[in-house]
């Protein structure tokens, strides 16, 4: 099926078992890495491991835009990150003129990442598909993971699978649950 989003039309494939849809996969398109396209204050083709000062403390960030802006920070232990206080400071910082989502991640191994996410305007959420995709892209850019490989991103809401392809496109796959039923007339 196709779904129209603010960042364009996306192709979605669904898998089912026993007549019930169990997972969905979407081609998110190409990851945008240029600093101006995030948008951020930094210039250049890609913002990777960039130092950033928040209230006198340096953080190193990698930026990715997948239809919305993401600022990825690598951490030793994501459960210890003060997401509720640090997330909004980064979201609203001078570095991001239109705010940003913030992903706090730990690389478990070359195919597994653990993540917590601060979504701009919403706070910490249990999952974020484009955030998981941005985290996987950042891992590849930093050399922790490889392109054309399924990367499992573990979030509070469950696992998401991301593949950052050699052509720059990103595929996101995850389990689904029925939360609403309705009819569409057209």
N, C-alpha and C positions, 0 to 999 in steps of 0.2 A: 504494500500500500504506500501511498505518498501522503505526506503531511506537510502543510505549509506552515513555516515558522517565521519569526522575524528575521532569521538569517538565511532564509531561502527554503526551497522545497527539499524535503529529506525523504529518501527511500527507506522504508522499514520492512523487514522480513520477520515473520513470526513463525515459531515452531509450536506444534501441539502434540499432546499425548492424550489418547482416548477422547478426542474431540474437544479438548480444552487447551487453549493457548497457554504455554508454560514459559516461553521466553521470547524476547524480541531483539533484533539486531538492526542498528541504524548506521548508515554511512554519514558521518558528521561533516564530511568534506575535508578540505585541506586546513591544516593547522597554520595559523598566521603567527609569525614570530617577530616581525619588525616592531621595534619599540613604539613608533608612531601609530601603528595599527592596533595596538593593544586596547586603548591608548595609554601611553605613559609619557613621562617627561624625558625618557631616554631615547636616543636616536640609534639607528643601526639596524642591520638585517635580522639580528637575533639578540635578545637580552638573556644571557645565560650566566648564572652564578654572579650576578651583579650585587655589589654591596649596597645596602640601604640602611639609613639611620632612622630608628624610631626611638625617640626620647633618650638619646645618648647611647643606645645599644645597637650594634651592627648586626644585621641579618643579611644573608646572601640569598637572592631570589632569582628564579627563572620564570619568564613570562610567556604565556601562550594565550591566543585568542581562538576560540572555537565557536564563534557567533556571539560570545560574551567574554569579557576579560578575566584572566586568571593569573594569580601571583602564587607561585609554588615555593614553599620553604621546606628544606630537608631538615629533619629532626632526629635526635637519638631515640626519643621515646614520645610518640604522639599523645599518649594518655596523660603525660605530665605537662603538656603545653596549655597555658592559660588562654584557651581559644576565646572565651567570653570577653576577655579584656584586650588581648593582642589582636584578635581578628578585626574589631571595629577600628582600632588605631591604624592598621595597615589599609583597610578598606577606604578610610576617609583621609589618608595621608596626602601630602603635597605631590607625591609621585604619580598619582592616578587622578587626572582631572575629572573623570566620570565614574570614580570609585572602581572597586574591583572585588572579585571573589578571592578568597584566600584558602589555599590548600596546605595543610601541615602533613607532611608525609615522612615515612620511614621505609627505606628499601630493605625488605626482608631477604630477598635473593633476586636473581636476574629475571624472575618471572612473577614475583609477588611483591606488592606494596601495601602498606597499611596507611590509611588516610583519615583525617578529620577535616571538615570543611566549614568555613564561615562564608555564607552566601550574602552578598551585598544586599542590604535592605531587609534581610530576613533573620540573620543570626546563624547559629550553628544548626545544621540540618543533619539528618541521618544518612543522606546520600545525595550525590550530585553527579549526574552522568557526564556533563561536560567537564566538571571538576576532576572526575576520575580519569577522563581522557587527557586533560591537561597534565595531570600528575604523571601519567605513563609517558607522554611526549617529553616532559621535563627529565624523566629518568633516562630516556634514550639520548637526549641532548647532552646530558651529563656523563654518559657512558656507563651507567649502571645496568641498563637493559638494552636489548637489541631491537632494531626495526624488524618488521615482518614476523613478529613473535607475539603470541597471546600473553598479555600481562594481566594477572589477577589483581584488582584493586579492592582491598578489604575495607569496607565502611561499616558503620553501626547498623545500617539497613540491610546488609548482605554483601555479596561479592558481585563485582562487575568485571567484565573481561574487555580489555582494550587492545587493539592492534594498530600500531603506528606504522604505516606502510612506506616503502621506499619512495613512492611517488608523492609523499607528504599527506596523503589522506588518512583519516582516522575512522576506525569502526568500533562501535560500542555495542556490547551484548550483555543482557542481564535477564534475570528471572522476572516474571510479571505476576501480579495478583489482580483479580477482578475487584474493583472498588466502586464501579458504577455501571448501570445498565440503562440504555435508552435507545431511542430510534432517531434516525436522521432522515429528514425529508429533503429532496432536492429535485 
